[in-house]
Structures are given as structure tokens and as C-alpha cells.
Amino acid sequence: MAVQEINFDGIVGPSHNYAGLSLGNLAATAHAGDTSYPRAAALQGLAKMRHNMALGLTQGFFLPLPRPNSGFLAALGADGSEDRRLLAAAWSASSMWTANAATVSPAADSADGRCHLTVANLLTMPHRSQEWPDTLAQLRVAFASAAHFAVHDPVPPCFGDEGAANHMRMCARHGEPGIEIFVYGRSGGAFPARQHEQASRAVARLHGLDPARTLFAEQNPDAIAAGAFHNDVVAVANERVLFTHELAFADPDGTYAAIRSALPEAEIVIVPAEAVSLADAIASYLFNAQLLTLPAGDMALVIPLEAWQHPRVHAWLDAMLASNGPIRQVLPVDVRQSMANGGGPACLRLRVVAEPDHVDPRFLLDAAKAERIETIIAAYWPEAIAPADLGDPDLADKVNTARDALLESLDLSELCAPRCR
């Protein structure tokens, strides 16, 4: 089977809740304290995966991590009774946003001819910093073939690494050598710049990338201050196309020139701030979209409904489609539960360019497996979680039982938490 891009979406976990833990993520903090709907969230995410499969694309998935994470609280000498934010962190389902799981370099770009994945340390946010050990375990099962994959430990925690949310790849075609663009931050006003330049450079070295085809670009501090906590909130790339807001980069002209020098066929679609402001882009998550190459070769942009329903964003998208540019379709999807917690279609997926035959087939979705997953979600996922429910032992048992049932259904019991082994 030929090399292709596989999107691995995170299945929304049964502990999905709105605790507002992510400083700089305006949607998450705006919905802090709301009641969440884990069952609806997981079904919306599964519907998006089915939507992409219906387009003729190969679709993978990753599993929710074990929650609540009692080991996280124990390591802090806490049980959550004194600090509700620590308790909420232990219950967080944020691993659903698999764009933050790892940075991925395809075999065509690496010195040893293998696909490299470095698990992200996510050290800036406490609720996310606990994810990497379980994420790493899952990556090492899914991409176990040492002949085709190299899965790396995280960058040491003195440097913050947020994974593919701050990394883009451009190329003529997915299976051909490309350029890899690492976007880091230096300042974000009141908000932290989560991706550190030295973390990006470390990942590039670990992956054996050609320095001549590796670019490092600073994110615009104004974009971070406006709520673009990751680069994928203001820019997304696919093959030869970069779709970006005018204010995404600190040095846009220099960034575009470097891209065109390394990849002469690059097409850069710039959304001007006078048409779509940074505030509009961040509120609608226009750029937190999946830019996909369809089997026929056309490109489609999978956007959240919020972007399609935003008057100024919709008007710009209509004009873009009428211009006969490289993006030929705009496809809205409903991921409202994820959006309310600050993650759109792009947050929910990790892109891996590889031959599907080299991936553990248990992580690849088909119609029958989607039906099994849907049945488990409908039977076991809580319908609603209010903030006061976090810490409830009965709810914890329900969340654990739900995850165990999913793993058993998918024959992935080796990823069970120690309590269920």
C-alpha cells in the first residue's frame, strides 16, 4: 500500500468536562464551570471521523487516557479537596486533542528513512503535562514497527513542546520529501508562549531532518496575546498550500520567502486582517481546520460550524471559493462540545504520513469498528458532567468502566490502567 496521510483523531474521553484550565485558550476559559456532555462530545468526534472516511480518506484514532489520574494527585501530595483545579486537572480529557500528542516527520524527510514521532511534553499547562507517559505508551503500540517508525521520548522539560499544533509540513505530494516548519513563541502578553524554540530545534535534530529543508518561524506575539495559543489557531498547511492569517507570523514576509525558496511550488493563501480580524479568526477557529487532499487531488477545508456560521468568515470563504484558488471545497462539521473547550477539527487529529499496512491495524478505523465504538460510547459514556461532579467516586468508577469497555472491544487491553490489568 502506498504512503499516504492518515489522520488519527482522539476519541473524546468519558471524563470530558469544562474546568477552564488552559490559560490563553479563550473558549476554554469562557466556558469554565459549564456542564459538559461527554457522550455527545464523543459521538460528534466519531461523526467527524466517519465524515473523513466518506471522503475516501484513511482514518485512525487514539484512545482516551486513564482518568481520573490518581497518580498525578498522589505525586503532589494532594487529593483535590484543597484545590479544585488540581482535582479538575486529574480528570481532564484534554488528550482528545491529538494535535498535541506528538510531532511527526515522515520517512521521506528523515535521515534514516523512518517516520519519526516525538511525544510532546506539554509542560506549560499542568493538566496537560501529565499526558505524555500514557500517550507515549499508546504511540509505541500503534507504531511498533522499528523498521518503519522511531518513537522518541519527550524533549527534556526545561523546554516546552506542544507537538504538531506548532508544526507544519509542506511538499509536492505526501510521500515525497518536504519542508518542515516549526513555529515557536517568545511572548504572548498576559498569555504564555507554549512552544519554545529550543524544543523545536531539538525535535528537528532527533528526527534527522535536513537543515536546508527545515524552517523555524516565530509566531506573532499579537496572535498569542489575542488567544492563538497554538499556531494551528492561525495557520494550517497541506502539501503545497499554506492557509494562513495575515498576522500569524512575527515576520510574515521573511517566512513566506523562506517557504518559497525551499519549496518553489508553494501556494500561500493569506486571509487579510481587514477581512477577518484576529478576533474573528480565533472566535470562529477558521484556521483550526483540516486542510485535506481528496483522492481526486482537490483540496478541501474541513471547518467547524462556528466558522461557517460567522458572517464575515463565511463571506471571505465564499470569495475564496469563487477565486478558483487551490482550496476547492469547504466542509463544515459539528464539533461543538470540543469547540466549547477550545479545540476544533485540527486539534482533534494528529497527521501521520506512512503506509497504513505498517500501523497496528487496531488503531485504524473502518465502518464496523466505528459501529462498535459508537455502541460503547452510547452505553457507557456519561451523558453530562457538572463541575461539582468531579471527585465523585461513583462517577470515577463509571469513567473507568467506560474506558475499559472501549479497550476490551478494540482488543487493546494492554493499554488498560494498572487497576484493570
N, C-alpha and C positions, 0 to 999 in steps of 0.2 A: 504494500500500500504506500502511496506517495506521501511525502512530507506535507502537512497541512497545519493550519492554525486550529487549535482546539481550545474552546472557552470552557474553563472549569468554574462553574458557579457554586457559591456556598449555599447549602440548604439552610434556611433560617432556623435557628435553634429554638427549642421549646421554652427557653427562658427569656426570649426576646422581650425587652422592656425599655421604657423611656426614663432613664435616670439622668440624662443631660450631663454625662461625664466628660465630654470631649470639648475642651476649651478651644475656641476658634471655629467650631462647627456650628454655624448659626441655627440650622434646622434642629440639630440635637438639643441645643440649649433652649430653643423656643418651645419645644415640646416636653421639656423636663417635667415630670410629675403627671403626665397624661397616662391614661390607661392604654396599654398596648394589646394587640390581638395576634398572638404568635401563630395560631392556626391560619388565619387569613394571610399573614405575612409569608409563611412558608408556602402556601398554595399560590400566592402571587409570584413568588420566585420560581416555583416549578412551572407555572404557566409561561414565564419568560423563557425558560429553557426549552419548553415544547415549541414555543414560537420560533426560536432559532433553529431547532431541528426541522421544523416545517419549511424553513427557507433552504434546506438541503445542507446544513452545516453540521459538523461533528460537535457533539456537546458532551462535556464531562461535568463532574460535580465533586465537591468536597463535603465532608460531614461536619455537623456541629461538634464543637469541643466539649469535653466533660464540664458540666456546670450544675450546681454551684461548685466553685473551686475552693474546697475547704483547706487545701494545702496552701493556697495564697494567703488566706487569713491566718493560718497557723504560723506561717513564716513571719508574719507581722505581729505575732502575739495577740491577735485580735479575734473576736467572734462576731463583730459587726454591731454589737449592742451600743458601743460608744460612738461609732462613726458610721452613719448610714451610707455614706459614699463608699467606704471600704466594702461594706456589705454588698452594695449595688455592683461594685467592680467584680466581686467574686461571682456574681450572677450574670455578668454581661454576655450577650450573644454576639458581640462585635466581630467575631471570626467569620460571620456570614459575608463580610466584605473581603473577599479573597484577593482583590487587587492589592491588598496589603499583606498577603501571605508570603510573598517572595518576589525577588527579581529574577527574570528568566532571560537567558541568552541562548538562542537556537544553535544547533550544531554548526550551521554554516558560518557563524560568526566567531566561534571559539577556536583556540589554537589546537586543541586535541580532538576536534571533530565530534564532541559530545554536546548535548544540551545541558547547560548548567543552570541550577536553581540555588539561590542563596536565600534562606529563610530570613524574614525581616525581624529585627529585634524590637521595633515599635516602642522604644524606651520612653518616649516623651509623655505618653499617657499611661498611668498605672493600670487602668482596666485592660489595656491592650498589651502591655509589656509582659503579661503572664501567658500570652498565647503561644509564643514560639516553640516551647518544648513539644506540645501536643501537635502543633502544625508540622513541625519537623518530622515527628513520628509518622504522620499521615503522608507527607511527601515521600518519605523513604519507602513506604509501601506502594504508593501509586507509581513511583518512578524508580523501581528497584533494579532495573537492568543496568548494571555498571558499565556495560558495553556501550550504552546509548545515553546515559544520564550521569551527571555528577551533582549530588545534593550536598550543599555546604551548610555548616553551622552558621549562626548569625555573626555579623560584624560585632567586635567587642563593644560593650555597652557604653563606652565613652563617646561613641559617635552614633547618632540617631539615624536609623534606616527604616523607611516606611514602605519598601518594596516597590512593586510595579506601578503604584499610584504616582510615583515621581520618576518614571522611566518610560521612554517611548522608543520604538524601533521603526525605521523606515527602510524600504527595499523595493526593488522592482517587482519581485514576487516572494511569497513567504519562504520558499525553500532555498532562495538564493542569498548570498552574503548581503548584509545590510549595514546600516549605520545605527548605532545605539546612542540615544540622547538621555543623559542623566540630568535631571532638573533638581537643584538644591536651593535652599533658602538661607538667607543671612539675617533677615529682620522681618518682623511682621507686626510692628507696632505693639499693641497690647497682647497679640497672639504669638505663640512660639512658632519659629520656623522649624518644622519637624525633621526635614531631610537635611542632613549635614553633608557638606561637600566631601569630607574625607571618607564618609561611609560610601558615597557613590564611587569614589575612586578606588576604594578597597574592593568593592564588588566587581568593578571592571577588571582589576588585576586578578582576582580569584577566578574569573570566568575566562581569562586568557584572551581578552579582546585586543584587536589591532588598534593601537593608539591613533592611527591615521583615520580610523573609521569609528572613533568614539568621541562624542562631544559632551561637554559639561556646560550647562547653561544655568544662570541664576534666575530664579523665579522673581517676578516683580514684587518688591515689598508691599506695594499698594494693593496687589491682588491678595496677598496673605492677610493684610490688615482688613480687607473687605470681606474676608470669610473663605477665601480659596486656600484651605488648609493643606490641600494636596494639589499638585499640578494638574491632575486629571479633572479638577473642577473648572479649569480654564483652557485646556488643550487636550486633544486626542489625535493619535496618528495611526495610520494603517497603510501598509505597503508604501506607495509613492506619495501619499496625501497626508499633510498636516492640516488639521482643522483647529484653529486657534483664535482666541480673543486677542484683540489688538494690544491689550495691556497684560498679557500673560507673562512676558519675559522682561527682565530688567534691561536687557539690551536687545530689543527685537530685531533691529537691522543686522546686528552682528550675528545673532542666532540664525536668522534666515540665510545670511550669506554663507555661514559655515555649513548649513544643511545643503544648500545648492552646490557648494564646492565639492562636498563629499558624495552627493547623490544628484547629478545634474538633471535627472528626470523628475525631481521632486516638484510637487504641486502644493502650494501653500494657500489655503483658503482662510482669509483673515476676516473676522467679524469686527467691524469698526465700533468703537465705543459710542459714537453718536447714534448708531442704530440700535445697539444692545449694550446697555451700560454694564459695568461690573456687577452692580447690584441686581440687575435683571438676570444676568448670566448665572449668578450664584443662587438667586431665588428659584430659578427655573431648572437649574442643572442641565442647561443646554449642552455643555461640553462633557458632562459626566455621562457620556453616551457610548454605545458600542458602534464603532466605525468598522464595518464588515465588508469583506469581498465575497459576493454571492457566487454560486457555482458558475453562472454565466459570465462572470467577470466584472459586472457592475458593482458599484459600492453603495451600500445602504447605511443610514444612520439610525440606530435604534435609540430613541429618546424617551424620557419619562413623560407621562401625560401632562405633568405640570408645565413642561416646556411647550408642548403643542397647544395648551390652553392659555398660554401667556400671549396677550395681543401683540406686543412688539416683537417677541421672539418668533411667533407664528408668521408675522408679516415678513421678517427677514428670511425665514426658511422658504416661504413661497417665492420670494425674489431669487434666492439661491437656486431653487429647482428650475425656475424659468430661465436662468442664465446658461443652462446647459453645461454646468461645471462637472467636476469628477464625481460628486456625490449625487446619485440619481434617484434615490428613494429616501424618504423619511418615514420611519415606522414607530409610532407611539406604543408604549406598553405601560400597564398599570403595576407599579411597584410602590404604591402609596405608603404602605407600612414601613418599608425600608427608607423611603424618602423622608418621612417624618423624623427618622432618627439620623438623617444626614448622609444617606448613601443611595446613589442612583444606579442605573444599569451598568455603568462601568465599574463602580465599586464592587458590585456583586460577582465580578468574574476575574479570573487570572488567565492570561493568554499564554499558551504553550505551543510552540511550533515544533512538531515532531511527527513521527509516523504513529498513528493510533495503535498499530499492532505491537508497538514497544511499550505501551502503557498498560498497567494492570487493568484488565477489562472490567473489573468490579467498579471502577470509577468512571466508566463511560456509560452514557445514558442511551436507552432505546425506549420504544413505546411501552413494552411490557414492564421494564424496570420503573418507568415513570408512573405507571398504574400502581405498582407495589408501593412506591414511595408515597403517592397520594393517599392510598388506603391507610398507611401507618400514620401519616400526618392527621388525617381526619379522625382516626380512632384515638390517638394518644396526645396530640399537641393541646395544651391548654387553650381555651377559647379566648380568655382575657387575663391580663395580669395588671393589677393596680400597684402603685408604689408600695403601699402598706403590706402587700403580699410577700415581698422579698424577705426571706428569712423564715418563712413558714415551712416547718418540716414536712408537712403533707404535700405542699407544692414541690419541694425539693425531691421527694420520692416520685412524684408524678413526672417531673422533668427528667430524672434519671431513667425511669422506666421507659419513657418515650424514646430517648436516645438508644437505650439498649435494644428496644424492639426494632428500631431502624437498622442498627448494625447487624442484628441477627437476620433480618430479612435480606440484607445485602451480602451476607456471608463475610462480614468484616469484623467478627467478634474479637480479633486480635487487637483492635483499637479500642476495646472497652476500657473504661477506667478500672483501676485496681479492684474497686469494690465489686465488680461484676465478673471478675475472672475466676 
